[in-house]
């Protein structure tokens, strides 16, 4: 069973989607989900792309790989479905978001409203084996998601890329900083945040200032 991205992403990524690398990735994913418990549910692998069509992207928030606990991952970086306890990194994201935007803290960690308004909540690796963080690294996902970042950079103007932590910041090499804004900070995980590398980055307001400067509507960051 092959992997299928939502239609709006197929044409921009056509060359990669017809490559041996993508075929190998599809085979790996089929095998992994057929022979064990993996997250997110297979139907949600491309949820970030479904919620945020290619021509509607305004912001990219890059994560590493999905949460590996039951019920947590639903195809959007850093987000969890309503009713699921907030992981530590997401708690810190929402603390900074509250401070920076003035919105009251929500009673959930579902970031899908951001996705549906133009924020691509993209993990570099889109699947994980249950309870084994990073278990699907270097199996082909990075080739797809690097191509996504490069294609967005090449075919769009004035996007905002939020790169949180060392892993995400390595992806800056894929982005034309002359055409887009790259916002960098420490990772929102407690280890990084408690050392002063996360709180106070004001990425949400910086993003909107840039979009307005480029003549675009600001992101509605409400949840």
BATORLUM-885158 format. One record per residue: residue number from 1; residue in one letter; x, y, z of N, C-alpha, C, CB in turn. Coordinates in steps of 0.05 Angstrom, whole numbers, plus 5000, padded with zeros to 4 digits. Glycine has a CB too. Example, Ala and Ser with C-alpha at 12.3 -4.5 7.8 and 13.67 -1.06 7.14 Angstrom:
    n  res  n_c1  n_c2  n_c3  ca_c1  ca_c2  ca_c3  c_c1  c_c2  c_c3  cb_c1  cb_c2  cb_c3
    1    A  5264  4886  5156   5246   4910   5156  5264  4934  5156   5226   4911   5181
    2    S  5257  4955  5142   5273   4979   5143  5258  5001  5157   5282   4988   5114
***
This chain:
    n  res  n_c1  n_c2  n_c3  ca_c1  ca_c2  ca_c3  c_c1  c_c2  c_c3  cb_c1  cb_c2  cb_c3
    1    X  5017  4976  5000   5000   5000   5000  5018  5025  5000   4981   5000   5025
    2    X  5015  5041  4980   5032   5065   4978  5022  5088  4995   5034   5074   4949
    3    X  5040  5106  5001   5032   5130   5015  5022  5151  4996   5057   5142   5031
    4    X  5001  5165  5004   4989   5186   4987  4986  5212  5002   4961   5176   4977
    5    X  4999  5233  4992   4996   5259   5003  4970  5272  4993   5020   5277   4997
    6    X  4959  5292  5008   4936   5306   4998  4941  5319  4971   4927   5327   5018
    7    X  4921  5322  4954   4924   5331   4927  4940  5357  4924   4898   5335   4914
    8    X  4936  5376  4941   4950   5402   4937  4980  5400  4939   4940   5422   4957
    9    X  4990  5378  4952   5019   5374   4955  5031  5357  4934   5024   5363   4982
   10    X  5014  5343  4918   5024   5323   4899  5040  5336  4876   5001   5307   4888
   11    X  5029  5358  4865   5043   5370   4842  5070  5383  4851   5025   5391   4830
   12    X  5071  5399  4872   5097   5411   4880  5118  5390  4887   5093   5429   4904
   13    X  5109  5367  4897   5128   5346   4906  5130  5323  4886   5121   5336   4933
   14    X  5120  5327  4862   5116   5305   4843  5142  5289  4838   5106   5316   4817
   15    X  5164  5303  4834   5189   5289   4827  5197  5270  4850   5212   5309   4822
   16    X  5195  5280  4875   5203   5263   4897  5183  5240  4901   5204   5280   4923
   17    X  5157  5246  4897   5137   5225   4902  5139  5202  4881   5110   5237   4901
   18    X  5153  5207  4860   5157   5185   4840  5186  5175  4840   5150   5196   4812
   19    X  5199  5179  4862   5227   5170   4865  5229  5143  4879   5244   5191   4880
   20    X  5251  5129  4874   5256   5104   4889  5256  5108  4919   5282   5091   4880
   21    X  5266  5131  4928   5267   5137   4957  5240  5137  4969   5281   5164   4962
   22    X  5220  5150  4955   5193   5151   4966  5180  5123  4965   5176   5171   4951
   23    X  5186  5108  4945   5176   5080   4943  5187  5064  4967   5184   5067   4916
   24    X  5212  5067  4973   5224   5052   4995  5212  5061  5022   5254   5057   4996
   25    X  5206  5087  5025   5193   5097   5049  5166  5085  5052   5192   5128   5048
   26    X  5151  5084  5030   5124   5073   5031  5124  5044  5040   5110   5075   5003
   27    X  5144  5028  5030   5146   5000   5038  5153  4998  5068   5167   4986   5021
   28    X  5171  5015  5077   5179   5015   5105  5154  5020  5123   5201   5035   5111
   29    X  5139  5041  5116   5116   5049   5133  5096  5027  5133   5104   5075   5122
   30    X  5090  5015  5110   5071   4993   5109  5079  4970  5127   5067   4983   5079
   31    X  5105  4963  5125   5115   4941   5142  5114  4948  5171   5144   4935   5134
   32    X  5122  4973  5178   5122   4981   5207  5094  4980  5219   5134   5008   5210
   33    X  5075  4990  5205   5048   4992   5216  5034  4964  5215   5031   5012   5200
   34    X  5043  4947  5197   5031   4920   5195  5042  4901  5217   5036   4908   5168
   35    X  5066  4908  5228   5079   4889   5245  5084  4900  5274   5106   4882   5233
   36    X  5071  4922  5281   5075   4932   5308  5056  4956  5312   5104   4940   5313
   37    X  5058  4968  5336   5042   4991   5342  5059  5016  5337   5033   4991   5372
   38    X  5049  5033  5319   5063   5058   5312  5044  5081  5315   5074   5056   5283
   39    X  5055  5105  5318   5040   5129   5321  5050  5150  5301   5041   5140   5350
   40    X  5033  5169  5292   5004   5170   5297  4989  5148  5282   4993   5197   5289
   41    X  4963  5146  5285   4948   5127   5269  4955  5132  5239   4917   5129   5273
   42    X  4956  5110  5224   4965   5113   5196  4949  5133  5180   4965   5086   5182
   43    X  4923  5135  5186   4906   5154   5171  4913  5183  5177   4876   5149   5178
   44    X  4929  5187  5199   4936   5215   5207  4965  5222  5200   4932   5218   5237
   45    X  4979  5204  5185   5007   5210   5179  5011  5237  5166   5018   5188   5161
   46    X  4992  5244  5148   4995   5269   5132  4974  5290  5141   4992   5263   5103
   47    X  4966  5289  5166   4946   5308   5176  4955  5337  5173   4939   5302   5205
   48    X  4980  5342  5178   4991   5369   5176  4986  5380  5147   5021   5370   5183
   49    X  4990  5363  5128   4986   5371   5100  4957  5373  5092   5000   5351   5081
   50    X  4940  5356  5104   4911   5357   5099  4900  5383  5109   4897   5333   5112
   51    X  4908  5391  5133   4897   5416   5145  4908  5441  5132   4903   5416   5175
   52    X  4932  5439  5121   4945   5463   5111  4954  5458  5082   4970   5470   5129
   53    X  4937  5464  5062   4944   5460   5034  4969  5476  5026   4921   5468   5016
   54    X  4983  5466  5006   5008   5478   4998  5007  5508  4993   5018   5464   4973
   55    X  4986  5517  4979   4984   5545   4972  4974  5563  4995   4966   5548   4948
   56    X  4967  5551  5017   4957   5566   5040  4978  5569  5062   4932   5553   5052
   57    X  5002  5557  5059   5022   5558   5080  5032  5587  5085   5046   5539   5074
   58    X  5032  5595  5110   5043   5621   5117  5066  5618  5137   5022   5639   5129
   59    X  5064  5597  5154   5083   5592   5175  5090  5563  5176   5072   5602   5203
   60    X  5115  5556  5183   5123   5528   5187  5135  5526  5215   5143   5518   5165
   61    X  5123  5508  5232   5135   5502   5258  5145  5473  5256   5114   5505   5281
   62    X  5171  5471  5259   5185   5445   5254  5191  5430  5280   5210   5449   5238
   63    X  5181  5405  5281   5187   5387   5303  5205  5365  5294   5162   5376   5316
   64    X  5212  5347  5312   5230   5325   5305  5215  5300  5298   5249   5320   5328
   65    X  5204  5286  5317   5187   5263   5311  5163  5262  5329   5203   5236   5313
   66    X  5143  5245  5323   5118   5246   5338  5121  5237  5367   5097   5229   5324
   67    X  5102  5245  5383   5101   5234   5410  5097  5204  5408   5077   5247   5427
   68    X  5109  5189  5427   5108   5160   5424  5091  5146  5445   5136   5149   5426
   69    X  5074  5162  5460   5056   5150   5479  5028  5147  5466   5053   5168   5504
   70    X  5013  5129  5478   4986   5122   5466  4968  5147  5466   4973   5100   5482
   71    X  4956  5152  5443   4936   5173   5440  4947  5201  5437   4919   5173   5464
   72    X  4974  5205  5439   4985   5232   5438  4988  5243  5409   5012   5232   5451
   73    X  5001  5228  5392   5007   5238   5365  4982  5238  5347   5030   5222   5352
   74    X  4978  5260  5333   4956   5260   5313  4964  5274  5288   4931   5273   5325
   75    X  4990  5273  5281   4999   5282   5255  5007  5312  5254   4978   5277   5236
   76    X  5008  5325  5277   5015   5354   5277  5038  5357  5298   4990   5372   5285
   77    X  5059  5370  5290   5082   5374   5308  5073  5388  5333   5104   5389   5294
   78    X  5083  5378  5356   5078   5389   5383  5050  5386  5393   5087   5417   5383
   79    X  5030  5381  5377   5002   5381   5384  4993  5354  5395   4985   5389   5360
   80    X  4973  5354  5413   4960   5330   5421  4930  5334  5419   4968   5322   5451
   81    X  4914  5313  5416   4885   5316   5414  4873  5326  5440   4872   5289   5406
   82    X  4850  5337  5438   4836   5345   5463  4831  5321  5480   4808   5359   5455
   83    X  4834  5325  5507   4830   5303   5526  4856  5289  5533   4811   5284   5515
   84    X  4878  5295  5519   4904   5283   5525  4920  5303  5542   4919   5275   5499
   85    X  4933  5293  5563   4950   5309   5580  4972  5323  5563   4962   5293   5603
   86    X  4979  5347  5570   4999   5362   5555  5027  5352  5561   4997   5392   5561
   87    X  5043  5344  5541   5071   5338   5545  5086  5363  5554   5083   5326   5519
   88    X  5109  5360  5567   5123   5383   5578  5131  5404  5558   5149   5374   5591
   89    X  5140  5396  5534   5147   5417   5514  5123  5433  5505   5159   5403   5489
   90    X  5100  5420  5503   5076   5434   5494  5067  5453  5516   5053   5414   5488
   91    X  5069  5445  5541   5063   5464   5564  5080  5489  5561   5068   5450   5591
   92    X  5105  5486  5555   5123   5510   5553  5116  5527  5528   5152   5501   5552
   93    X  5109  5514  5506   5100   5529   5482  5076  5546  5489   5093   5509   5459
   94    X  5057  5534  5503   5033   5549   5510  5037  5571  5531   5011   5530   5519
   95    X  5056  5567  5549   5064   5588   5568  5075  5612  5553   5084   5578   5589
   96    X  5093  5607  5534   5105   5629   5518  5084  5642  5501   5128   5618   5501
   97    X  5067  5625  5489   5045   5635   5472  5026  5654  5488   5028   5612   5460
   98    X  5019  5645  5512   5001   5662   5529  5015  5688  5535   4994   5647   5556
   99    X  5040  5687  5543   5055   5712   5550  5057  5730  5526   5082   5705   5561
  100    X  5062  5719  5503   5068   5734   5479  5043  5745  5465   5084   5718   5460
  101    X  5021  5730  5466   4997   5738   5451  4975  5750  5468   4986   5714   5436
  102    X  4976  5743  5494   4955   5752   5512  4930  5735  5512   4947   5779   5504
  103    X  4930  5714  5496   4907   5695   5497  4908  5679  5522   4907   5676   5472
  104    X  4885  5672  5534   4885   5655   5558  4893  5627  5551   4858   5656   5571
  105    X  4906  5614  5570   4914   5586   5566  4890  5568  5561   4930   5575   5590
  106    X  4891  5552  5540   4868   5534   5534  4869  5510  5554   4869   5524   5505
  107    X  4847  5495  5554   4845   5471   5571  4853  5446  5555   4817   5468   5582
  108    X  4867  5450  5533   4875   5428   5516  4901  5435  5501   4852   5421   5495
  109    X  4912  5415  5487   4937   5420   5472  4933  5415  5442   4958   5403   5482
  110    X  4909  5418  5432   4903   5414   5404  4909  5439  5388   4873   5405   5400
  111    X  4930  5438  5372   4939   5461   5356  4928  5461  5328   4969   5462   5355
  112    X  4908  5444  5323   4898   5442   5295  4886  5468  5285   4877   5421   5294
  113    X  4875  5486  5303   4865   5512   5291  4888  5528  5278   4853   5529   5313
  114    X  4912  5526  5288   4934   5540   5275  4939  5528  5248   4960   5538   5292
  115    X  4938  5501  5246   4943   5487   5221  4923  5495  5200   4943   5456   5225
  116    X  4898  5497  5208   4876   5503   5189  4877  5532  5180   4849   5497   5201
  117    X  4893  5549  5193   4896   5577   5185  4922  5583  5171   4893   5595   5210
  118    X  4938  5562  5165   4962   5567   5149  4988  5561  5163   4962   5595   5141
  119    X  4988  5548  5186   5013   5540   5199  5018  5510  5194   5013   5547   5229
  120    X  5039  5503  5179   5045   5475   5175  5060  5465  5199   5063   5472   5148
  121    X  5047  5448  5214   5059   5436   5239  5073  5410  5230   5037   5431   5261
  122    X  5098  5413  5222   5113   5392   5208  5134  5379  5226   5126   5403   5183
  123    X  5132  5353  5230   5154   5338   5241  5173  5329  5219   5143   5314   5257
  124    X  5198  5327  5225   5218   5318   5206  5214  5288  5200   5246   5323   5216
  125    X  5207  5273  5221   5201   5245   5218  5171  5242  5226   5219   5227   5237
  126    X  5156  5228  5209   5126   5229   5212  5114  5205  5226   5114   5232   5186
  127    X  5131  5186  5234   5120   5163   5249  5140  5154  5270   5113   5140   5230
  128    X  5131  5137  5289   5148   5128   5310  5136  5102  5321   5151   5149   5333
  129    X  5153  5084  5330   5144   5059   5343  5135  5066  5371   5166   5037   5343
  130    X  5114  5054  5381   5104   5059   5408  5126  5057  5428   5082   5040   5415
  131    X  5128  5078  5445   5146   5079   5468  5176  5078  5460   5140   5057   5487
  132    X  5183  5084  5435   5211   5084   5427  5217  5110  5411   5217   5059   5410
  133    X  5223  5131  5426   5228   5157   5413  5250  5154  5392   5236   5178   5434
  134    X  5246  5167  5369   5266   5167   5348  5270  5141  5333   5292   5175   5360
  135    X  5252  5122  5337   5256   5095   5326  5252  5094  5295   5236   5076   5338
  136    X  5240  5114  5283   5237   5114   5254  5255  5135  5241   5208   5119   5247
  137    X  5275  5144  5255   5295   5162   5242  5311  5146  5221   5314   5174   5264
  138    X  5319  5161  5201   5337   5150   5180  5324  5126  5166   5363   5142   5192
  139    X  5298  5127  5163   5284   5106   5147  5271  5118  5122   5263   5092   5165
  140    X  5276  5144  5117   5266   5156   5093  5249  5181  5097   5250   5137   5078
  141    X  5238  5185  5121   5221   5208   5125  5236  5234  5121   5210   5208   5153
  142    X  5261  5235  5129   5276   5260   5127  5279  5269  5098   5304   5257   5139
  143    X  5281  5250  5079   5282   5258   5051  5257  5271  5042   5287   5233   5034
  144    X  5234  5261  5051   5208   5274   5043  5206  5301  5056   5185   5256   5052
  145    X  5210  5303  5082   5205   5329   5096  5226  5350  5089   5204   5325   5126
  146    X  5251  5342  5083   5270   5361   5073  5261  5372  5046   5298   5348   5071
  147    X  5250  5355  5029   5240   5363   5003  5217  5383  5007   5232   5339   4986
  148    X  5200  5377  5026   5177   5396   5032  5188  5423  5039   5160   5385   5056
  149    X  5208  5424  5057   5219   5450   5066  5232  5465  5042   5240   5446   5089
  150    X  5248  5450  5027   5262   5462   5003  5241  5473  4983   5280   5442   4990
  151    X  5220  5457  4978   5200   5465   4959  5184  5489  4968   5181   5442   4953
  152    X  5177  5490  4993   5163   5514   5004  5181  5538  5001   5156   5509   5033
  153    X  5206  5535  5007   5225   5558   5005  5227  5568  4977   5253   5550   5016
  154    X  5229  5549  4958   5233   5556   4930  5208  5568  4917   5242   5532   4914
  155    X  5184  5558  4924   5160   5565   4909  5143  5586  4923   5144   5541   4905
  156    X  5150  5594  4948   5135   5614   4962  5153  5638  4968   5124   5603   4989
  157    X  5141  5660  4976   5155   5684   4985  5144  5692  5012   5152   5708   4964
  158    X  5161  5701  5030   5152   5712   5055  5140  5693  5075   5133   5733   5049
  159    X  5150  5669  5076   5141   5650   5097  5157  5655  5123   5144   5621   5087
  160    X  5146  5645  5145   5159   5646   5170  5165  5618  5179   5142   5661   5192
  161    X  5191  5612  5184   5199   5585   5193  5208  5588  5222   5222   5574   5175
  162    X  5195  5573  5240   5202   5573   5268  5219  5548  5274   5177   5575   5287
  163    X  5244  5552  5280   5263   5530   5285  5271  5530  5314   5288   5532   5266
  164    X  5260  5511  5329   5263   5510   5358  5282  5487  5365   5236   5506   5372
  165    X  5306  5494  5375   5326   5474   5383  5345  5467  5361   5311   5449   5392
  166    X  5367  5454  5369   5388   5448   5350  5380  5431  5326   5410   5434   5365
  167    X  5363  5411  5331   5355   5394   5308  5341  5410  5287   5337   5371   5319
  168    X  5322  5426  5295   5306   5442   5276  5324  5462  5262   5282   5456   5289
  169    X  5342  5474  5277   5359   5496   5266  5377  5486  5244   5375   5509   5287
  170    X  5384  5460  5244   5400   5449   5222  5385  5450  5195   5408   5420   5229
  171    X  5359  5452  5196   5343   5454   5172  5344  5481  5159   5314   5446   5177
  172    X  5356  5501  5172   5358   5527   5160  5373  5527  5134   5373   5546   5180
  173    X  5391  5507  5130   5406   5505   5105  5388  5500  5081   5427   5482   5107
  174    X  5363  5491  5086   5344   5485   5064  5327  5509  5056   5326   5462   5072
  175    X  5330  5531  5071   5312   5554   5068  5328  5578  5058   5299   5561   5095
  176    X  5316  5593  5039   5328   5617   5028  5321  5640  5047   5318   5623   4999
  177    X  5340  5648  5063   5335   5668   5084  5332  5696  5071   5357   5669   5104
  178    X  5339  5698  5046   5334   5724   5032  5304  5727  5025   5350   5725   5007
  179    X  5289  5705  5024   5261   5706   5016  5242  5702  5040   5256   5685   4995
  180    X  5252  5691  5062   5235   5683   5084  5247  5692  5110   5230   5653   5083
  181    X  5231  5691  5131   5240   5697   5158  5245  5671  5173   5220   5715   5174
  182    X  5269  5668  5184   5275   5645   5201  5277  5655  5230   5301   5630   5192
  183    X  5260  5644  5247   5261   5650   5276  5273  5626  5290   5232   5656   5287
  184    X  5294  5632  5305   5309   5610   5319  5307  5615  5349   5338   5610   5310
  185    X  5305  5593  5364   5307   5595   5393  5314  5567  5404   5281   5605   5406
  186    X  5319  5565  5430   5322   5539   5442  5296  5523  5440   5330   5542   5472
  187    X  5299  5497  5446   5275   5479   5445  5257  5485  5469   5285   5450   5444
  188    X  5231  5481  5466   5213   5486   5489  5214  5464  5510   5185   5489   5479
  189    X  5230  5443  5507   5232   5422   5527  5242  5435  5554   5252   5400   5518
  190    X  5234  5423  5576   5242   5435   5602  5272  5439  5605   5232   5417   5625
  191    X  5288  5421  5596   5317   5424   5599  5327  5449  5586   5332   5400   5586
  192    X  5318  5455  5562   5326   5479   5547  5312  5504  5558   5321   5476   5517
  193    X  5286  5501  5563   5271   5524   5572  5280  5534  5599   5241   5517   5573
  194    X  5287  5516  5617   5295   5524   5644  5323  5536  5644   5294   5500   5662
  195    X  5338  5533  5623   5364   5546   5621  5362  5574  5608   5383   5528   5604
  196    X  5337  5582  5602   5334   5608   5591  5335  5610  5560   5353   5626   5602
  197    X  5333  5588  5546   5336   5588   5517  5309  5588  5503   5352   5563   5508
  198    X  5287  5588  5517   5261   5586   5504  5243  5610  5511   5247   5560   5512
  199    X  5238  5614  5537   5219   5635   5544  5228  5663  5537   5213   5634   5574
  200    X  5209  5678  5527   5215   5706   5519  5224  5709  5490   5237   5716   5536
  201    X  5222  5687  5474   5230   5689   5446  5211  5706  5429   5233   5662   5434
  202    X  5186  5708  5438   5166   5725   5424  5163  5718  5395   5174   5755   5427
  203    X  5165  5693  5388   5162   5684   5360  5135  5690  5348   5169   5655   5358
  204    X  5114  5688  5364   5087   5691   5353  5083  5720  5344   5066   5683   5374
  205    X  5091  5739  5361   5088   5767   5353  5108  5775  5331   5092   5786   5378
  206    X  5133  5764  5333   5152   5770   5311  5142  5760  5284   5179   5757   5317
  207    X  5130  5737  5284   5118   5726   5260  5097  5745  5248   5105   5698   5266
  208    X  5079  5755  5265   5058   5772   5254  5068  5799  5245   5037   5776   5275
  209    X  5088  5809  5259   5100   5835   5250  5112  5832  5222   5122   5844   5270
  210    X  5125  5809  5217   5137   5804   5191  5115  5800  5170   5155   5778   5192
  211    X  5094  5785  5176   5073   5781   5156  5060  5807  5148   5052   5761   5167
  212    X  5055  5824  5168   5043   5850   5163  5061  5867  5146   5036   5865   5189
  213    X  5087  5866  5152   5107   5881   5137  5107  5872  5107   5135   5877   5149
  214    X  5101  5847  5103   5101   5836   5076  5073  5839  5062   5108   5806   5076
  215    X  5055  5853  5076   5029   5858   5064  5010  5834  5066   5032   5865   5036
  216    X  5016  5816  5085   4999   5792   5088  4983  5795  5114   5016   5766   5089
  217    X  4960  5782  5116   4945   5782   5141  4961  5768  5162   4917   5769   5137
  218    X  4960  5778  5187   4974   5764   5209  4961  5737  5215   4975   5781   5234
  219    X  4976  5719  5227   4965   5694   5236  4946  5698  5260   4987   5674   5244
  220    X  4924  5685  5259   4906   5684   5282  4915  5662  5300   4876   5681   5274
  221    X  4929  5668  5323   4941   5648   5340  4922  5638  5362   4965   5660   5353
  222    X  4896  5646  5360   4878   5637   5381  4873  5606  5380   4851   5651   5379
  223    X  4866  5595  5402   4861   5566   5404  4833  5561  5416   4882   5551   5420
***
